Amino acid sequence: MPKPLLDFLGYSFFFWSNENEEPPHIHVCKGKQTSNATKFWITGDGIKL
C-alpha cells in the first residue's frame, strides 16, 4: 500500500501512480487502507465523488 499523503481525523488520503488508465483521483478511507476505498475524481470543474 502507498504511504498516505495526509492523515486527518483518522482518515487516510492516498493514491497509486498507475491505476489502469483511470482519470486522476484520490482514495480516502477511515483506518486501514484498502483497494476499494472511496475515490474522489479530480476534474477541471473541481472534485466529484
C-alpha positions as CSV (number, residue, x, y, z in Angstrom):
1,M,0.0,0.0,0.0
2,P,1.2,3.5,-0.7
3,K,2.2,5.9,2.1
4,P,-0.7,8.3,2.9
5,L,-0.3,11.8,1.7
6,L,-2.3,13.0,4.6
7,D,-3.8,11.5,7.8
8,F,-6.7,13.7,9.1
9,L,-9.1,12.8,11.9
10,G,-8.4,9.1,11.3
11,Y,-8.9,9.3,7.5
12,S,-6.0,8.5,5.2
13,F,-5.7,10.2,1.8
14,F,-3.6,8.3,-0.8
15,F,-3.2,7.5,-4.5
16,W,-1.5,5.0,-6.7
17,S,0.6,6.3,-9.6
18,N,-0.8,3.9,-12.2
19,E,-4.3,2.7,-11.8
20,N,-5.4,1.1,-15.2
21,E,-5.6,4.4,-17.0
22,E,-8.3,5.8,-14.8
23,P,-8.7,9.6,-14.6
24,P,-6.9,11.3,-11.8
25,H,-8.4,10.6,-8.4
26,I,-7.5,10.2,-4.7
27,H,-8.5,7.5,-2.3
28,V,-9.9,8.2,1.1
29,C,-10.5,5.7,3.9
30,K,-11.0,5.5,7.6
31,G,-8.5,3.4,9.4
32,K,-6.6,0.7,7.4
33,Q,-6.1,1.4,3.6
34,T,-8.0,-0.8,1.3
35,S,-8.1,-1.1,-2.5
36,N,-11.8,-0.4,-2.5
37,A,-11.5,2.9,-0.6
38,T,-13.8,5.9,-1.6
39,K,-12.5,7.7,-4.7
40,F,-12.7,11.4,-5.3
41,W,-12.2,12.2,-9.0
42,I,-10.2,15.3,-9.8
43,T,-11.6,17.1,-12.8
44,G,-11.2,20.5,-14.4
45,D,-14.5,21.6,-12.8
46,G,-13.4,20.6,-9.3
47,I,-13.8,17.3,-7.4
48,K,-16.5,14.7,-7.9
49,L,-17.4,11.7,-5.8
